[in-house]
Amino acid sequence: MATKHYEWRIGKPPPILGDHSVAKHRIIDRYVRKYLEICTSTPVQERLNLTIVDGFSGGGRYRYRDEEVPGSPLVLLDAVAEIQDQLNRERRKGFEIRTDFLFVDIDRRNTDYLQSVIEQSSHASSLSDTIHIWTDDFNERIDDVIGVVKRRSPQKGRSLFLLDQYSWKDVTFRSIRRILGELEKAEIFLTFMVDSLIDFMTEKRGELQGYRNVELDHGFIQELLKEKTESKGWRMVIQNELYSHLQEATGAEYYSPFFIRSPEAHRSYWFLHLSRHREARNVIGNIHWDESNVSLHHGRAGLQALGFTGKADAMQDMLGGYEFDETARRASRESLLQQIPQIIRDGVDPDRAPSLEQLFGSRCNDTPVTRELFEEALVELRQLGEVRIEDIYGKDKPRSPKVSWSDRIVLARQPSLFGPFGPLAAEK
């Protein structure tokens, strides 16, 4: 998380870390551990090739509540090392996680500090072998970064990128498109200070390099500024417009729409997960539910939560924000019980029941709902007599609590009396 906001100097105390950044590091730690658990789950597998890139690494250490804590490079190194030790204990033949770590920072003082921190850690022996520290601009070295990933994983380009910029303009969307376009198994965590972008947006600044980095042209800036002067809920409307732009400009097939709250800065920022795989999107969704005290979703419960049809909808749906708590879970369940049958009824092909993939996999980006929550709603709808669940061969699954991606969801010929669409639903 290296920028001018944080400074590392050898011989001086490290910078202070805020609560929201501690939570962000916790999300990264949990995700890496879950990622490795999934990628090493095959019993006969003996190795995994992976590259982890921290494009704004900083100095690797902070102060937090009167003690020193690891920064993102050490969080990543420790997580992989601990999972490696665990696998060696559990697997009779052992297991090798072949990981290259690439830590990049533009400030020489930060990388010198990081070098010193790693030299004093249990990972010192891996320096210059599998741990590489570069002093440079991440975007200018994108060709070399992609080359490192391909050397470790030539076919799939398996990699995790942490692009934890302090602002919104230091990671170019071109770099993100390169990563996702050339590396099939790449996943990206991107910090995007959306509130800072909105607060300091002016037409005069519209020609600055930062706007070009995120591909905001002058015309688009004018449109956003018009919202700022004419719309009562202008901040939420602009956030929605920027989010749509980010989705399109980065080329990510799957992405998370979640915010991290920063009480210290009195602003929220996006901590986005971008990938080409739906399961990755689901894992990060579950982690945001677990981090309910810091994660926020500006939108409705249920599906199509960011699919606003107009400014009035955006203002109505985003006023309060969606907390990842038990109230939000109940709201999601109630919304799904209403939405799922209606989506099936409105399907393009009324003669062919949709699969879980078609119902949820294609809609998971713009919702706080996870696959697990969606499955729970399907099972409840089955119990209510609203739907049947069939496997790929058409065999009924009357009691299974699990729904496969290929399972088909068939509407009951006649809704139950007290189901969401039954004649007595309003009397419940």
C-alpha positions, 0 to 999 in steps of 0.5 A: 500500500505504498504512496506518498501517504505512507513513508518508510525510512530505515532506522525510523518507526514504520507508518501507522496503519488504520483500522480499515487497512487492517481489515483489508489485510485480513481479507487478503490473508483469508482469501489467499488461504482459501484460494490455496485450499481450493487449488490444492484440494485434489488428493493426487496433486503434488505441486502448484505453480503460482505467482503473487504480485504486490504492485504497491508493496510499501515497506512491509511493516506498520504500527497499529495500536502500539505494536508493529504489524506486517504489511501486505508483503509479509501477510502474503509470504506468511499465508503461503508458508503456513499453508505449505507447512500444513500440506506437508503435514497432511500429505503423505508424499508432501506438497510443493507450492511453487510460488514466485513473489514479486514486490514492486514499489516506485520509491527506493526508500520503501523497497530498501525498507522492505528488503531489510524487513524480509532479511530479518524474517523467516523468509530471508533465504528466499530473497533473490530466489523466489522473492523479487523486489523491484523499484519501479512503476508497476505499469511501466514494468507490466510486460516484465511482470506478465513474463514472470507469471508465464515463466512459472505458469506457462499455460494458465498464468496462475497468479494473484495481483494485489494492486493496493494503490492509495488513490484511484489513478496509479493503476492504468486500466490498460495494465488490468486488461493486459493481465486479464487478457493474457493470463487466464488464471489471473485474479486482481485485488484493486483499491480504487478511491472512488470518493476521492475521485468524485470530490476532486473532479473538475473540468480543469483537471479532466486532461490530467494523466490520472483521468487518462489512466482510468480512461475518463475522457472530457465528455464523460467528466462533463456528464458526471459534473452535470450530475453533481450540480443537478442530482440530489443524490449525485454522489451515489449516481456518479458512483454507479456511473463510474462502476459501470465504466470500470466494469467495461474498461477493465474487461473483467468477466467477474467482479465484486461491487463492495466498498470498504469503509474508512472512518479515519478518512470519512470516505468509502473506497472500492476494494474490487476483486476482478477475475475471469472465474465465477467461483473466485467471485463467490469466495470473495463474496463470502469473505465480505459477509464475514467482514460485516463490520467494514464491508458495505454494498451500495445497493439493494438486497437480492439480485440485480442490486446495481441494475438501476433503471434511472436516477430515482432508483439509484437514489432510493436504493443507495441512500442507506447502504447494505450492511453485511449483517443478519438483517441484510441476510434476511432481506436477501432471502426474502428478495430471492424468494420473490425474484427467482420464480419471476426470473424463470417466468420471464426467461427467454426459453419458457420450454427449457428450465434454467440451470443454476449457472444461468440463474445465478452465475450470470447475475452474480456480479451486481449483487451481495448474494453468494451462491450459498445464499442462492442455494438456500433460497432454492431449497426453500422454494422447493419446500414451498412447492414453488420449484423442482430441482432436477439434475442434468439428466432430468432426475428430480432432487427432492431433498438434496441441500446442494444445487450443482451449477448444471442442475435445472430449476423447474417452476411448479405448474401451479404455485402453492397457495402460500408461496411467493406467487400464490393466491394467498401470499398477501394474507401471510 
